[in-house]
Amino acid sequence: MIEQLRERFVAFLQEEADVSNQLTRIENDLENSRQQTQKQEEQLESLKEQLASAKSKASEQEAALKSAKEEVQSLLADYQTNAKQEEEQKQAYQSQQNQLFDRLDSLKNKQAKAQSLENILKNHSNFYAGVKSVLQEKNRLGGIIGAVSEHLTFDVRFQTALEIALGASSQHIIVEDEQAATKAIDFLKRNRAGRATFLPLTTIKARSISGQNQDVIASSPGFLGMADELVTFDTKLEAIFKNLLATTAIFDTIEHARDAARKVRYQVRMVTLDGTELRTGGSYAGGANRQNNSIFIKPELEQLQKEIAQEEKAPSSRGRKSEISSRSLDCPHSDFGDH
């Protein structure tokens, strides 16, 4: 019995020791678990802080990226705008350059034509042989004033009408007196140089139409003036030009001229701007010449000289081209690159 109790006691002691050891192991496991949990919590907290920091940086980077995208879009828009402006400037420069070259060509052509007209005036090469011979010898002959066409000017829009109004008389030679005319005719005879008609200031008298016809014509539609009123000349030659032109009325169109001619019963010669002639008595003349050679060199030359002077006052080609080039060289590409 005692032996059994002792064995049981020993067994209880062994069981107590086992339970105590097991409890110790559990406590150790719990302590390890607690320490591991604390460490994991610290790691978790650290991870949370890292995550928060990463989110903050990501937010900052996203904002920076958005700002960069907006800046790029702005720079691209500026670049496209500047590129468009540059292209427009290039086109404007090319257009202005073409216009400049056209003006220079026009000026060169006008200068060449003016020089040609000056040579014609100087050499009298646009006149009949007899007239040309007298005009070339005018200083030696004396008393020669010049051809009719050399001593009047007018608006070039009246040129065709005045050419018809004057007809062959545009090549008549104005002289001081009958003696000068006779001397010039003798010169032509001796040299077999041709013929010419002379208008001495001492014999040629002014002509005019009746006051009644003048009133009717002046009140007619399309009337531009009597031919002598549309030209400018030296006052000492007034009798010459009134003799040649004061009986011819200038109208804008044949319809207006015809209506006026009927009113005055075809008693007044009329000429239109296109050169149609309504002669006294009722005959008509008109059409077109095959050649466009005008005897009126002086008005055409004066008109050319005015145009040349105006074009020469325009900005010089060198200065104009520099101004345009300076604008076009302000290239917008550099703005994009600087950013």
Summary of the structure (lengths in Angstrom):
residues: 339
radius of gyration: 55.0
end to end distance: 105.8
largest distance: 197.5
contacts: 931
relative contact order: 0.11
helix: 69%
strand: 9%
